[in-house]
Amino acid sequence: MEHRRISWCSRGIRREWCSVDALKKRIEERLRSRRSCTIFERDLALIWPRDERDQLKREKEIHAFADTRGWIATVLDPGIRVTFRKAGV
């Protein structure tokens, strides 16, 4: 996957080029100490650009990303945030 800019890649000080791997790592880190991890639209759009004509496809991609890692993705307020949590918790 092509690299995209994500604000939390450099711990909130600078924006650096990052990838889906950076998103995965961020969620994994949060789920070690918390029950869930919420990712907001500004960061989601960098991995999955928002296209209101094809919101269902975008949501399927987000769910597939979560499923392959053993997480559950809950799309809250489509276009605003997604909460990830470990499956079975």
C-alpha positions in Angstrom: 0.0 0.0 0.0 1.2 3.5 -0.8 2.4 5.6 2.1 0.1 8.3 3.4 0.5 11.1 5.9 -0.8 10.3 9.4 -0.6 12.8 12.3 0.3 10.3 15.0 3.2 8.6 13.2 5.7 10.8 15.0 4.0 10.9 18.3 2.0 14.1 17.6 4.9 16.5 17.1 5.5 16.2 13.3 3.7 14.6 10.5 5.7 11.9 8.7 5.0 9.6 5.8 3.4 6.4 7.2 1.4 3.4 6.0 -1.3 1.0 7.1 1.5 -0.6 9.2 1.7 2.5 11.3 -2.0 2.5 11.8 -1.9 -1.2 12.8 1.0 -0.5 15.2 -0.9 2.5 16.8 -4.0 0.4 17.3 -2.0 -2.5 18.8 -0.3 -0.2 21.2 -3.6 1.2 22.4 -5.3 -2.2 22.7 -2.5 -3.4 25.0 -3.7 -1.1 27.8 -7.2 -0.2 26.8 -10.4 -2.0 25.7 -10.7 0.1 22.5 -9.0 2.5 20.2 -10.8 5.2 18.3 -9.4 6.5 15.1 -10.9 9.7 13.7 -11.7 10.8 10.2 -8.7 12.9 9.6 -6.5 9.9 10.0 -8.9 7.4 8.5 -9.1 9.5 5.3 -5.4 9.2 4.8 -5.6 5.4 4.5 -9.2 5.1 3.2 -10.1 8.3 1.4 -13.7 9.3 1.9 -16.0 8.9 -1.0 -19.6 9.5 -0.1 -20.8 7.7 -3.2 -19.0 4.5 -2.0 -19.2 4.6 1.8 -20.1 0.9 1.9 -16.9 -0.1 0.1 -14.9 2.0 2.5 -16.5 0.4 5.5 -15.9 -3.1 4.1 -12.2 -2.3 3.7 -12.0 -1.0 7.3 -13.8 -4.2 8.5 -11.5 -6.4 6.5 -8.4 -4.6 7.9 -9.7 -5.2 11.4 -10.8 -8.8 10.8 -7.4 -9.9 9.5 -5.9 -8.7 12.8 -8.4 -10.3 15.1 -10.2 -7.0 15.9 -13.7 -5.7 15.5 -14.2 -2.4 13.9 -17.3 -0.4 14.8 -18.0 2.5 12.4 -19.5 5.3 14.5 -21.1 8.3 12.8 -19.9 7.2 9.3 -17.2 9.7 8.2 -16.3 10.7 11.7 -14.7 7.8 13.6 -14.1 4.1 13.9 -13.5 2.2 17.1 -11.4 -0.9 17.1 -11.4 -3.6 19.9 -10.1 -7.1 20.2 -12.5 -9.8 19.0 -14.0 -11.8 21.9 -13.6 -9.1 24.5 
